[in-house]
Amino acid sequence: MLKPKGRIVSLDLLRVIAIFCVVGIHTSQLFIYVQNTASIGFILGNILNCISRIGVPLFVMLSGALMLNENKALSFKTTMNKVLKILILLFSWSIIYALLLIIIKPLCQGISPSFTDFAHAALTGDYYLNGATHFWYLYMIIGLYLITPILRAFVCIANAKIVLWFIVLAFATVFIPRFLDGVLGVSGINDSDVMARMGQFRISLVGEYGAYYLLGWYLFYVNPPKKFRIIVYIIGVLSLMFLIVATQCTYDGKGTFIFYDNLKLPAICYAMAVFLFIKNCKYLRENRFITLLSKLSFGVYAAHFLLLELALTLFGSISVIPIKIVVYFVFISAASFIVSYVLSLIPFVRKIVRC
């Protein structure tokens, strides 16, 4: 079994790829909520969104590879300390977002801020007051950390086949049924209920992001043979192509993206391919720049929505859509890394940019 020691260059690179993908998804969302799917904005936004689909899956797989390592001691107390740290990060950034977007932004616009909305956002992270914020990921990862002591009781190389069975069940009861529901739905079969049928088995324990969590451990420590990896690479490329074409062809112009779902088959196949490819790349060498970007990734995740707001103000007047997309993505990414780096230099503040 591989035993990580210090920094692992493949995991650092995967973390960097994942954070760029998160920025890519949120950048693309500025262009895809349109009725005209033939517009250059939708076409390019959809491509960027599909390429970036693996952001959250990769982050969860990375957490699984690190948290479920049997050779690394992890007591119940240590796990709870990690959960507490994330809760502090969530609360700290919720206050920052609430202060900037619900108090300061309205004041700059000559609007009286709502302190009730501020309290709600500060306590929940719901800074847009509609439940749709990027802090949902922190809630999800807290849940995974809470079940980590249970998973650690059986996740080990000796039980690799059991872990694989868990993953297979997740594919059979969640990822494939959700995908089939989408395919059958757009095929005109309106009463498709494959997922509902699977739900009758009442084995939701194996579903959702817990499968990614275990998959990260399995792919990193068990590492399938080369022939299997090649098949995964091919399926991963086909999955990405399917995501792009299927979304382009099926989007209804009303905000419903059938295949933009991390819990459907294309996303997990695409994520597996990227994870395995980077993990098994023989040409990776330790790189201080990649390590630095990896260390700054949480700060980028936390701050990038604020920089997105700034980008809308600074570059909203750009009329050439391809240039606008590139400018938004480059600015949000670069500015987020700079903000994360600067904050990491401040003794007390650095704690809110390191997870």
C-alpha positions, 0 to 999 in steps of 0.5 A, a space after each residue: 500500500 502506498 503511504 503518503 509522506 509529506 506533499 504528494 505532487 499528484 494530489 496537489 496538482 489535482 487540487 489545483 485543477 479542482 479549484 480552477 474547475 470550481 471557478 470555471 463553473 461559476 464563471 460559466 454560469 454568467 453566460 448559460 442562463 439564456 434562452 438562445 442556445 445557439 448564441 456564442 455565449 451559451 455555446 462557450 459557457 456550456 463547454 466551460 461548464 462541462 469541462 469544469 464539472 469535475 471540480 467538486 468531485 475531485 475535491 471530495 475524492 482528494 479528501 477521501 484519499 487523505 482522510 481514509 488512509 489506514 496508515 495515518 492515525 486519525 482519532 475521533 478527537 482529531 476528526 471532531 477538531 477538523 469538523 470544528 475547524 471547518 465550522 469556524 471557516 464557514 462561520 467566518 466567511 459567512 460573516 465576511 460575505 454577509 458584511 460585504 454583500 448585504 451591508 456594504 454593497 447596498 450602502 454603496 448603492 444608496 440602499 438601506 441594508 437589512 440587518 435581519 438578512 445580514 444575521 440570516 446570511 452570517 449564520 447560514 452562509 446564505 449570502 444571496 438569500 435564496 439557498 444557492 451559495 457555494 458554501 453548500 460544499 462545506 456543509 457536505 464535507 462536514 457530513 463526510 468528516 462526521 462519518 469518517 470514523 465509521 468508514 475508517 473501521 473497514 476501509 483498508 487494503 484488506 477490505 478493498 473488495 468490500 469498498 469496491 462493492 460499496 462503490 458498485 452499489 453507488 453506481 447501480 443505485 444512484 449514478 446510473 439511475 439518475 443518468 437514465 432518468 435524464 436520458 429517458 426524460 429527454 427522450 419523451 418518456 415523462 413517467 421515467 422513475 428509475 431513481 424512484 424504483 432504486 429508492 425502494 431498496 432503502 440503501 441510500 447510505 451508499 449514495 451521493 458524495 460518500 461514493 466519491 469519498 470512497 472512490 478517491 481512496 480506492 483509486 489512490 491506494 488500490 490503483 486499477 491495472 493499466 488496461 482498466 485505466 485506459 478504458 476509464 480514460 476513454 469513457 471519461 473523454 466520451 463522458 465529457 463529449 456527451 455532457 457538452 453535446 447533450 446539454 447543448 441539445 437538451 437545454 430548455 432555456 428555462 434554467 433546467 440543465 438535465 445533465 449538469 449533475 455531479 451524481 449522474 454517470 458522466 460526471 463520475 466517469 469524467 472525474 475518475 478519468 482525470 483522477 487516475 490520469 494525474 495520479 499515474 502520470 510518470 512525468 510529475 515532479 515536485 513543483 513549488 509553484 503547484 504546491 503553493 497554489 494547492 495550499 492557497 486553494 481553500 482561500 480561492 474557493 472561499 473568496 472567488 465569489 466576491 471577486 466574481 461580483 467585482 468582475 461583473 462591475 469591472 468588465 460587464 461592459 465588454 461586448 465580445 463574448 469570447 473575450 469576456 469569458 476569458 477575462 472573467 475566468 482569468 481575472 477571478 482566478 488570478 485575483 482569488 489566488 492573490 487575495 488568498 496569498 495576501 491573507 495567508 501572510 497575515 498571522 491571525 487571518 491566515 487561518 481562514 484561508 487554510 483548511 
